[in-house]
Amino acid sequence: MSVSLIQKYNVPGPRYTSYPTVPYWDEEFFSAKLWKETFIQSFNESNQNEGISLYIHLPFCESLCTFCGCNKRITKRHDVEDPYITAVLNEWNIYCDLLPNKPIIKEIHLGGGTPTFFEPKNLETLINGIFLRGTKAKEHEFSFEGHPNNTTRTHLQTLYNLGFRRVSFGVQDYSEKVQKAIHREQPFHNVAKVTFWAKEIGYTSIGHDLIFGLPFQTIDDVLDTIDKTNSLLPDRLAFYSYAHVPWIKGNGQRGFKDEDVPKDDAKRHLYEEGKKRLALHNYHEIGMDHFALETDSMYKSFKEQKLHRNFMGYTSSKTKLMIGLGVSSISDSWYSFAQNEKTIEDYYSRLEKNELPVFRGHLLTNEDLIIRKHILNLMCQFTTSWDVKEDFFPEIPEIIAQLHEMELDGLLEISTTHITVTEKGKPFVRNICMAFDLRMKRNAPQTQLFSMTV
């Protein structure tokens, strides 16, 4: 990739797990009452046809990884498990009490934090509690994030017995120097062990999460990590750009100096060489930062144009309604977003009053819904169109004019009704989406809110 292109387009920008992105939510017109109304509307429209999704945030970690930007609570006390699961199930019961009939659950994702911080029996209690009020969809997809250092075979077997078939393990990088800098020291042996256990038990999609741009990381580190990963043959990979945002995350990302982090063309070189190595190992690029073997459901979904993106990241299928349970979780009714309280204490306090623990959100306008569709198309399929009246909005000509220079740089192709991202332009898909982001254009930030796009 041209260094000049990186220098030209490497600007702060969203990752577009939603539109509008959280900093541009219009909270003034949001209320818990309106959230409940859109939640019920979405449920009535989608439950029988496609079911619903659940994201359950499990925030506890025994130690702090200094690369992490997630909401977490660091503790070695495991007596926090029972009250938290009780609270999550209370939240779920409040939602279920609003519904006219039993929800059909198509997707569950356990994220963190560290879901495998919890004892297997407590995870079983959680999932069984969910299904006291819900029905498992025939073609369901249940997944969880596992820490290679504390995921046991019992964790894997217990969740498999409950219907989970997909697991992702956080690898990041195998370099000891990098691991020490990010406070995530785990030997290859640990990752190999849990990967082989998952294969033996019968998991059909095993993922590894890798990160480029970490402190002290070199091209040799990246290639060594990818080669070691390939030796275990996970079905899919996330190859994320490290989001260095210490001004937002504070001391959580200050385990190293700013100058220790690869930047600009040096960082992008890590990605380009890593991407070439992944291609040699038959991993296909899916959306942004994701790769999969042809046998994986994500690859098939991408080829069939069914790939979806939401607050859980990329998913193989779409549900209109996603309920976020647990502290800081974000729910999506398609017509509105709602985020839970961000501290455990506030989360518990709201539930003790038998209230949904929602503290902010956004009601999508008709304009938001149209733009969301275009951004989803670009993020999931690298193309979008406005060849039907419903997909056109007045600012389209202005957006086309803004993207003209990117077309001259060979990053996309523009016709009268279509935009298609080229192979050369895929690393810049966030920049292309930003041209559609009218909320951001109208409310230019005074401070840097996002990580760099490249």
N, C-alpha and C positions, 0 to 999 in steps of 0.2 A: 504494500500500500504506500502511496506517495506520502512522504513526510509533510509536504505542503498542504495536502488535503487534511491531514490530522490537525495541523496547526490552524487551518481555516475553520474547521467544523467542531473542534474539541471545546465545547462550551458546556456549562451546567444545564442539565435537562432531566425531565422525569423519565421513569422506567415504564410508565403507563400500564400499571396493573389496574388502573381505573381511569375513567374520564368522567367528570373533571378529577384531577389529582387532588389529594387531600388539602394542600395549602390553598386551593382555590374553591373550596366548598363555600357555598353561601349559607352560613349557619343562621342568619337572621330569620329566614323563612322556614326553618326546620323546627319540628317539635316531635316528641315521642308519640303524640296522638297521630300525627300525619304519617310517621314511620309505620305505626301499626296498621293504618289504612292501606298503605301501599304493600305492606307485607302480606296482608290477607288477600288483596287483589291479585298479587303475583302467585300466591299459593293456589287460589281458585283457578287461575289460568293454566297452571303448569303441573300441578301435583299428579294428576292421573296420567298425563302424557309423558312427562320426562322426569318426574320426581324432583327432589330438592337435594341440595348439597349442604353439608355441615363442615365448617372449619372449627376445630377445637384447639384453643391455645393453651399449652401446658408450659408455664413460664420458668420453672425452676431449673437451675444449673448448679452443679457443685463447685465450678470454678468459672472465672471470667475469661472468655476468648476475646482478645483485644481487637479482632477484625470485625466483630459482630455488631450489627446495628439493630438487632431485634429487641423487643420488650422482654426483659428477663429479671428474675430475682435470684441472686446468688446466695445459696445456703447449703450446708451439709446436713441440715436437720430434716429427716424424712417424716417427721410427725406433721409436716405441712400438707401431706398428700391427701389424707382423709377429708379435712375440711374443705380443701379446694375442689375435690370431686363432688362433694355434697353441694357446694355452691354452683358448680357447672350444671349439675342435674336439676337444681332448683330453677336456674335460668331457663333450661330446656322445658321444664314443666310450665313455666309462665308462658312461653311461646305456644306450647301445645294447647294450653287452655284457651287461647285465642282462636284456634282453628276449628272449622266445621266438621272435619273428619281426620282420620289418622294419616300422618305424612308418610309418603313413600320415599325412602332415603336411597338416593342413587350414588352419592359420593360422601365419603368421610375422609378428612385429612387431619391427622394429629401433628401439630407443629409446635415450635417452641422458640426460646427455651430448649429444653431437652426432654422430649416425651419419655425416653427410656430412663429418665431420672426416677419415674414412678415404678413401683413394684408391679410385676405382671398381674398379680391378683387384683390390684387396684385399677389397672387399665381394664381388666375384665369387668369389674364392678361398673366402671364408667360406661363401657359399650353396652353391657346388658341393661343398664339403666336407661340409655338412649332408646333401646328397642322395647322397653316397656310401653313407650308411647308412639313408636314408629314401626314401619314395616320395611323390610329389606327389599329393594328393587331386584328384579330377576338379573339384570345385567348391571350389577353394581361395581363400583371401583373404590375400594378402601385402601388408604395408604398412610404411612407414618414416616417420620424422620427418626433415624437411629444414630446414636453416638457410638462409634466403633469401640470405644473404651469401656462402655458400660452396658451395651446391648448383649443380653444373654440369650442362649438358645431357648430358654423358657419364655422370654419376651417374644421371640419370633414365633414359637409354636403356639403360644396363647393367642396372639393376634391373628395368626393364620386360622386357628380354629373358629375365630369370630368373624371370618370372612375377608380378612386383609390379604391382598395378593401383591401389593406393591410396597416397596420400602426404599428409602433413599438414605445413604450414609454420607455424612459430612467428612470428606477427606481433606480438602483444601490444597495441601502440598506435602510431599514426603521429605523435603529438605529439613534436616534437624535444626539448622540455623533459622529458617523461616518459621518452623513450628515453635521454636523457643520465643521468637519475637512476638508471635501472635498468641502465645500462651495456650497452644493447642498441640501438646506433644502426644503423638500416638504412632506407634510403629506400624509398618506395612503388615506385619503379622496379625495385628488386631483387625485390620480391615479385611484381610484375606479370610480370617476365621469366620467373621460374621457373614461375609459374602457367600462362602461355601455352605454355611449352615442354612442360609436363606434358600439357596439352590436345592439343597437336600430336602428341605421341608416342603418345597413346592411353589415358592413365590415365582410368579410369572413375569414380573418386571422389577429388576433390581437396578437402582440408580446410584451413581456416585457424584457428589458435588465437588467440583474443583474451582479454584479461584486463581485468576492471574492479576498481577499488579500488587502482590503482597510485599511487605518490606523485605529487603535483601534478596528478593527472588530474581534468579537469572534464567536465561533461556535454557540452560542445561537442567535447571531444577524443573522447569515446566515440562520439558520433553521426557525427563526421567519419570516424573509423576504420571504422565500420560502412558508411557510404556508399561509401567508397573500396573496402572489401572487396566490397560488392555489385557494384561496377563490374567486378570480375574474375569474379564469379559462381562462387565455389567451391560444390561440391556439399553440403558440410556445414560446420558451424562449432562450435567449442567456445568458449563464452563464460564463462570461469572467474572465480571470485572469487579475488583475490589472497590467498594464505594468509600472513599476516604473523606469522611464528613465529621471531623473532630469538633467543629464548631457547633454541631448539633448533638453529637453523642458524648461530648465531654471526655472525661478521663477514660472511658471505655475504649477509646481509640488513641490513647496516648502511651501505649507500651513501647513506643519507638518514636523516632524523630521524623518530621515531614520529609527531610532529605533522604531518608532511608527507603522511601516509597518510589518505585519506578513511575515516571510520568511521560505524558505525551507520546512521542514516537517510540521511546524505549518501552513503554507499557504496551503500546499497540503491537510492537514487534513480538512480544510474548504471545499475544493472541494469534497473530497471523501464523507464526511458526507452530503454535499448538494446534491450530485449526488444520494446517497441512498434515500434521502427524495423525490427527484424528481421522482425516480422510483416508490416509494410508491404512488405517485399521478398520475401514468400512463403517465409520460413524458418519451419518448424514446430518447436515445442519437443518434444524427444525426451529422456525421462528428466530428469536433473538437469544443467543447464548446457550442454546440447547442442541443436543446431538443424540441420535438414536440409531440402533441397528434396524435393518429392514424388518426384522421380526417383531419389533416392539409396537405396542398399540399407539404410541405417540407418532411414530413414523406413518403408520397406516392412516391415522386421523389427519395428519398433515396432507397426505396425498389425496385423501377424499374430501379435503377442504372442510373438515369438521373440528379442527383445532380451535380451542377457546382459551381466553386469558382472563383471569380475574385476580382477586387478592391472594389466591393460593398459587399464582403463577400460571403456567400453561397446564391445561387439562385436555384429555382426549375427547371429551364431550361437553356439551353445554347444558346447564340448567339455568332457568330464569331466576330462581330464588336460591341464594346462598346465605345461610344463617351462621354468623360467627359467635361462638360460645367461648366464654373465658375472658380474662382481663385483656383489654386493649383490642380485642377482636373486632373486625369490621364485617358487617353484614351488607348484602346487596340484594335488593328486591327487584332490580333492573330499573325501577322507577325512582329509587332513592337509595342512599347509603346511610349507615348508622354505625358509629363506633362506640364501643364500650369504654367505661372508665379505665384509666391507664395505670392506676395503682391498685394493688390487691385490697388495700384497706377500703378505698372508696367503692370498689367492686362489691366487696362483702356488705358494706353498709347499705347500698341500694337494694341488694337482694334481701337483706333482713327486713326491709320495709315492703317486700313483695313487689318491687318495682323492677322493670327492665333496666339494666345498668348502663343505658345509653346516655352519653353526655354530649354528643354532637353528631351532625349529619348533614346531608344535602339532598334536596329534592331536584331531580333532573328535569330541566325544561325540554320542550320539543327540540330546540336547537342542540342541547346537550346530547339527546338520544341519537340524533343524526350524526353528530361529530364522533360520538362514542363508536358508532358502527364503522365509520371510516378508519378510526385509529385501530380498532380491533382487526379490521381487514388487513391493514398494513403490518401490524405486529404478528399476526398469525399466518397470513398468506402472501405477504410482500406485494399486495396489489389492492386497489380499491377503485370503485367506479360510481358515477352518478348518472347512469344511463336510464334510470327511472326517476320520475318526478319526486318521489318520496325521499330520495337520497341527495337531492340538490338543495343547497342553501345559498343565500345571496353572496356570501364572501368567497365562493369557489373561484371566480376569476382573479380575485386578489391573491388567493393561495397559489394558484397556478403561476402568477407573475413572480411570487416570492420563490417558488421552486425552480424557476427557469435557470438560474445559475447552477443549481445542483444537476439539472439536466445537461447543461453544457459541460459539467465535470464528469459526466457519464455515470451518475449515481442513480438515475431513474429515467424512465421514458414516459412522456406525456402525450396523450391523444386528446381528442375533443371531449371524451367522457371517461377516460381511464388514466390512472397512474400505476406504473409497474416499477418496482425497485429492481435494479440490476444486481448481478452478482457482486460487482464492485461497490454497489451502494448499500448492501446488507449491513455492514458495520455502522452505517449512518442512519438506520431506520428510526432511531429516536429523534434525530434532527428533522427527518421528514415529517414525522408525526407532530412535531412542534409547530410546523407551519399551519396545521389544522387547529391548534390549541387556542381557540379564541379567548377562553377564560384567562390564560396566561398573558396573552397579548394585551388584554384590556386592564390587567392588574399587574403590571410589571413589578417584580419583587425589588425591594430596596436592599435586601441582603441575599446572599447565595443560599438557596434552599435545597439544591440538588447536587448529586455527584456529577462528574464530567461525563459527557456522552461517549467519548472514545477512549 
